[in-house]
Amino acid sequence: MKYFLRILLVLVLSVAVVFGVYFANTRGETTGQNADVTLTTVTKPPVTEIKDDKILLAEYEEGFKLYKQNDLIILNDGKRDFEFDGWSKLITEERPVLYYHDFDKDKEKELIFEVASRQLEDGNFEHDLYYLDKNSGKYGDKDDYKYSVSLISRNKWIFVLKELLIEEMTQLKCDKIVQFAMISGLETIRYNKDTGVNLNGYGGYFRALQNKKTGEYYKVNDWSIDRGKIYINDKNKICCKVYINVTYHGTDQIQKPGYIYLELFPKGDGVQITPRSMIFRSFDDSKVSPQHNVAYNNWSVIRENLAMDSYTTGDKVIDWVSFNMNVNGTASYSKIDFGTNDTEIRNCVAIDINQNRIRLVAKNGYEFDEDMVKRRDFSVVVNEKTPGDFGENEISYDGKIFVDQNNRQVLEITFDKSYPIGEINTLKFNLPAQ
C-alpha cells in the first residue's frame, strides 16, 4: 500500500510540472497573460539584451504601449498585442514619439511613431515615421482588426521631389527677382509672357545675388538640393522641408536663399501632396515682395520741402540721405520741413512717390553722386520691422539721374514691381544703402 501511494505521488508531481511548464510558455494576447515575462523600461540603451526580455519602450496617454522583444516591435492598444518587424535598430536609443490623429481624413485616427533612424555627428538623431492604420476584418467586426504599417523614411522627400512634383526656377525680367515655381507632377507650369510670373503654380520668390562693384544682378546658372527632412509639426501635419542652393554665372558664391515647404497625407502604402500646401519660403536676407500682387490703379504721394532755405554744409554733391515717411493713409500732397532731418535730404526740394518709383528732386546747384547710383548703392525699405510676405521688404531695383524742366537734378529709383499703395505703409530711403 505504501509503495502504491509513493507511485501515485510521483505521478501527481510529474503532471503538475508538465502543466506548469506548458502554462508558463503559452503566450496570450492580453497584457495580463504576459505577467510572467520580464518587463524593463528603457532609460538608456541596454548593454546586453537577454533572450525573451520584453523592453517597454514607451507608454502613452492615449492608452498605447510600445515594446521591443528581440527583433520584434510589439504594440498594445489596450485590447491586444500586435507584432511588427523590420523597424529601425536605433529605436531603443530615443523614446519613440506617438502622434495620434486623423492623418488621411477618413474620420478615424491613425498612429504615427517617430523613431530614431540615424545618428548625426553632433549626437542628435534623424527620424523615420511609421504610419499604422487600423483595418477591420472581412465582415466589419470591430474586434477583428489589425494594423497595416507604412514607412515614411527620413529620405522620403527625395521621392516627393522626383516623382510627385515639378519644380522650375526662372529669373524675371526684373532680374533682381528669382522665382521658384512648383506644381503637381501631372501638370505643366504656365507663365505670363510679359512679366514671367507663373500663372498656375505654387512657389515663391527671392532676391538674386548682386555684384557689389557694378550693382548688376548675377544671372542664375542652376539650383540644387542642399538637404531635406520629413517631420510632423505642432498641428499634426506631415511636413516636408527641402533647402536649396543656387549658383550664378560670373561668381563662385553659392546662395542659400530658402526652402521648399509642403504637406503630405498618407495614401495606400505611400504619400501624396496635400493640395495648395506647396510654397517656397525665402530667408530674411533674400526676401522680396510676392510678385503676383501688383498695382492696378495709379497713385502718388508728394512731399515738398517747406524749409527751402535749409541746407547741409559741405560740397554740392548729395551722397548721404536717410529718411522715413508714412505713405498709405496719408495726404497725397503736403509740405513738410526737410530741415529737421540731419542728412542731405535738406538739399532737396521734393520727394515724389508712385506705384513704380521714388524721385528725389535736388535744389538748384546740387547734384547726386553718379557713382553711387550706377552701382545701385541705395535702398528703399517698406514696412520696416513688420513680419510676413507683405511686411518688411527692400523694393528698389534700378536708378538713374536726369534734369527736369526747372534745371534741377532728379534721382529716380525704380521699384522691383508696381506696388499697390496698400502694400506700402511706411517707407525708408537710404543713400548709400545700409
Solvent accessible surface area in square Angstrom, and as a share of the most:
residue,aa,sasa,rsa
1,M,174,0.78
2,K,159,0.67
3,Y,150,0.57
4,F,122,0.51
5,L,93,0.46
6,R,152,0.55
7,I,73,0.37
8,L,83,0.41
9,L,107,0.53
10,V,94,0.54
11,L,103,0.51
12,V,85,0.49
13,L,105,0.52
14,S,54,0.35
15,V,103,0.59
16,A,58,0.45
17,V,97,0.56
18,V,104,0.60
19,F,131,0.55
20,G,36,0.34
21,V,88,0.51
22,Y,150,0.57
23,F,146,0.61
24,A,55,0.43
25,N,118,0.61
26,T,74,0.43
27,R,115,0.42
28,G,15,0.14
29,E,104,0.46
30,T,66,0.38
31,T,55,0.32
32,G,62,0.60
33,Q,109,0.48
34,N,6,0.03
35,A,85,0.66
36,D,94,0.49
37,V,43,0.25
38,T,80,0.47
39,L,91,0.45
40,T,61,0.35
41,T,88,0.51
42,V,34,0.20
43,T,130,0.76
44,K,150,0.64
45,P,56,0.35
46,P,57,0.36
47,V,145,0.84
48,T,106,0.62
49,E,73,0.33
50,I,118,0.60
51,K,163,0.69
52,D,85,0.44
53,D,23,0.12
54,K,5,0.02
55,I,7,0.04
56,L,30,0.15
57,L,8,0.04
58,A,5,0.04
59,E,98,0.44
60,Y,19,0.07
61,E,180,0.81
62,E,86,0.39
63,G,44,0.42
64,F,13,0.05
65,K,57,0.24
66,L,0,0.00
67,Y,5,0.02
68,K,28,0.12
69,Q,19,0.08
70,N,64,0.33
71,D,116,0.60
72,L,58,0.29
73,I,5,0.02
74,I,0,0.00
75,L,0,0.00
76,N,8,0.04
77,D,24,0.13
78,G,60,0.57
79,K,127,0.54
80,R,65,0.24
81,D,26,0.13
82,F,18,0.08
83,E,89,0.40
84,F,23,0.09
85,D,103,0.53
86,G,73,0.71
87,W,22,0.08
88,S,17,0.11
89,K,181,0.77
90,L,53,0.26
91,I,1,0.00
92,T,18,0.10
93,E,69,0.31
94,E,67,0.30
95,R,132,0.48
96,P,2,0.01
97,V,62,0.35
98,L,20,0.10
99,Y,43,0.16
100,Y,74,0.28
101,H,51,0.23
102,D,28,0.15
103,F,11,0.05
104,D,39,0.20
105,K,141,0.60
106,D,69,0.36
107,K,186,0.79
108,E,116,0.52
109,K,116,0.49
110,E,1,0.00
111,L,4,0.02
112,I,0,0.00
113,F,0,0.00
114,E,29,0.13
115,V,0,0.00
116,A,1,0.01
117,S,19,0.12
118,R,110,0.40
119,Q,101,0.45
120,L,61,0.30
121,E,187,0.84
122,D,105,0.55
123,G,35,0.34
124,N,91,0.47
125,F,33,0.14
126,E,56,0.25
127,H,48,0.21
128,D,12,0.06
129,L,2,0.01
130,Y,10,0.04
131,Y,9,0.03
132,L,0,0.00
133,D,34,0.18
134,K,104,0.44
135,N,52,0.27
136,S,72,0.46
137,G,24,0.23
138,K,190,0.81
139,Y,202,0.77
140,G,48,0.46
141,D,74,0.39
142,K,176,0.75
143,D,97,0.50
144,D,73,0.38
145,Y,10,0.04
146,K,132,0.56
147,Y,17,0.06
148,S,51,0.33
149,V,55,0.32
150,S,16,0.10
151,L,88,0.44
152,I,5,0.02
153,S,32,0.21
154,R,64,0.23
155,N,75,0.38
156,K,41,0.17
157,W,25,0.09
158,I,66,0.34
159,F,83,0.34
160,V,0,0.00
161,L,8,0.04
162,K,153,0.65
163,E,110,0.50
164,L,31,0.15
165,L,8,0.04
166,I,57,0.29
167,E,37,0.16
168,E,62,0.28
169,M,30,0.13
170,T,47,0.27
171,Q,46,0.20
172,L,14,0.07
173,K,153,0.65
174,C,26,0.15
175,D,19,0.10
176,K,0,0.00
177,I,0,0.00
178,V,0,0.00
179,Q,0,0.00
180,F,0,0.00
181,A,1,0.00
182,M,0,0.00
183,I,3,0.02
184,S,43,0.27
185,G,31,0.29
186,L,175,0.87
187,E,91,0.41
188,T,102,0.59
189,I,10,0.05
190,R,135,0.49
191,Y,67,0.26
192,N,51,0.26
193,K,180,0.76
194,D,93,0.48
195,T,70,0.40
196,G,21,0.20
197,V,18,0.10
198,N,22,0.11
199,L,100,0.50
200,N,43,0.22
201,G,17,0.17
202,Y,79,0.30
203,G,21,0.20
204,G,10,0.10
205,Y,21,0.08
206,F,0,0.00
207,R,57,0.21
208,A,3,0.03
209,L,28,0.14
210,Q,29,0.13
211,N,39,0.20
212,K,159,0.67
213,K,180,0.76
214,T,69,0.40
215,G,0,0.00
216,E,94,0.42
217,Y,10,0.04
218,Y,42,0.16
219,K,108,0.46
220,V,33,0.19
221,N,80,0.41
222,D,83,0.43
223,W,55,0.19
224,S,59,0.38
225,I,68,0.34
226,D,50,0.26
227,R,132,0.48
228,G,18,0.17
229,K,95,0.40
230,I,12,0.06
231,Y,50,0.19
232,I,14,0.07
233,N,37,0.19
234,D,137,0.71
235,K,148,0.63
236,N,48,0.25
237,K,72,0.30
238,I,2,0.01
239,C,0,0.00
240,C,0,0.00
241,K,35,0.15
242,V,0,0.00
243,Y,37,0.14
244,I,1,0.01
245,N,25,0.13
246,V,0,0.00
247,T,46,0.27
248,Y,8,0.03
249,H,107,0.48
250,G,75,0.72
251,T,36,0.21
252,D,143,0.74
253,Q,105,0.47
254,I,97,0.49
255,Q,14,0.06
256,K,112,0.47
257,P,0,0.00
258,G,1,0.01
259,Y,36,0.14
260,I,0,0.00
261,Y,29,0.11
262,L,0,0.00
263,E,33,0.15
264,L,7,0.03
265,F,61,0.26
266,P,7,0.04
267,K,128,0.54
268,G,73,0.70
269,D,126,0.65
270,G,23,0.22
271,V,4,0.02
272,Q,70,0.31
273,I,26,0.13
274,T,42,0.24
275,P,89,0.56
276,R,183,0.67
277,S,17,0.11
278,M,16,0.07
279,I,49,0.25
280,F,7,0.03
281,R,106,0.39
282,S,27,0.17
283,F,73,0.30
284,D,129,0.67
285,D,126,0.65
286,S,5,0.03
287,K,45,0.19
288,V,9,0.05
289,S,1,0.00
290,P,15,0.10
291,Q,11,0.05
292,H,120,0.54
293,N,53,0.27
294,V,45,0.26
295,A,18,0.14
296,Y,192,0.73
297,N,118,0.61
298,N,133,0.68
299,W,32,0.11
300,S,50,0.32
301,V,2,0.01
302,I,55,0.28
303,R,16,0.06
304,E,59,0.26
305,N,2,0.01
306,L,113,0.56
307,A,28,0.22
308,M,93,0.41
309,D,133,0.69
310,S,24,0.15
311,Y,127,0.48
312,T,26,0.15
313,T,113,0.66
314,G,69,0.66
315,D,97,0.50
316,K,112,0.47
317,V,45,0.26
318,I,0,0.00
319,D,54,0.28
320,W,113,0.40
321,V,1,0.00
322,S,24,0.16
323,F,14,0.06
324,N,103,0.53
325,M,23,0.10
326,N,93,0.47
327,V,0,0.00
328,N,60,0.31
329,G,78,0.75
330,T,55,0.32
331,A,59,0.45
332,S,72,0.46
333,Y,108,0.41
334,S,34,0.22
335,K,107,0.46
336,I,73,0.37
337,D,59,0.31
338,F,8,0.04
339,G,14,0.13
340,T,112,0.65
341,N,35,0.18
342,D,108,0.56
343,T,11,0.07
344,E,19,0.09
345,I,4,0.02
346,R,63,0.23
347,N,3,0.01
348,C,0,0.00
349,V,10,0.06
350,A,17,0.13
351,I,4,0.02
352,D,28,0.14
353,I,0,0.00
354,N,26,0.14
355,Q,17,0.07
356,N,66,0.34
357,R,31,0.11
358,I,1,0.01
359,R,75,0.27
360,L,1,0.01
361,V,18,0.10
362,A,0,0.00
363,K,20,0.09
364,N,96,0.49
365,G,63,0.61
366,Y,24,0.09
367,E,79,0.35
368,F,3,0.01
369,D,31,0.16
370,E,97,0.44
371,D,90,0.47
372,M,14,0.06
373,V,6,0.04
374,K,146,0.62
375,R,89,0.32
376,R,29,0.11
377,D,35,0.18
378,F,8,0.04
379,S,7,0.05
380,V,0,0.00
381,V,23,0.14
382,V,2,0.01
383,N,6,0.03
384,E,70,0.31
385,K,180,0.76
386,T,66,0.39
387,P,120,0.75
388,G,46,0.45
389,D,74,0.38
390,F,90,0.38
391,G,0,0.00
392,E,70,0.32
393,N,5,0.03
394,E,32,0.14
395,I,0,0.00
396,S,5,0.03
397,Y,43,0.16
398,D,53,0.27
399,G,18,0.17
400,K,111,0.47
401,I,44,0.23
402,F,66,0.28
403,V,86,0.50
404,D,27,0.14
405,Q,167,0.74
406,N,77,0.40
407,N,116,0.60
408,R,54,0.20
409,Q,33,0.15
410,V,4,0.02
411,L,1,0.00
412,E,13,0.06
413,I,1,0.00
414,T,45,0.26
415,F,12,0.05
416,D,6,0.03
417,K,22,0.09
418,S,31,0.20
419,Y,1,0.00
420,P,32,0.20
421,I,59,0.30
422,G,50,0.48
423,E,10,0.04
424,I,0,0.00
425,N,72,0.37
426,T,53,0.31
427,L,2,0.01
428,K,47,0.20
429,F,0,0.00
430,N,5,0.02
431,L,0,0.00
432,P,46,0.29
433,A,43,0.33
434,Q,158,0.70
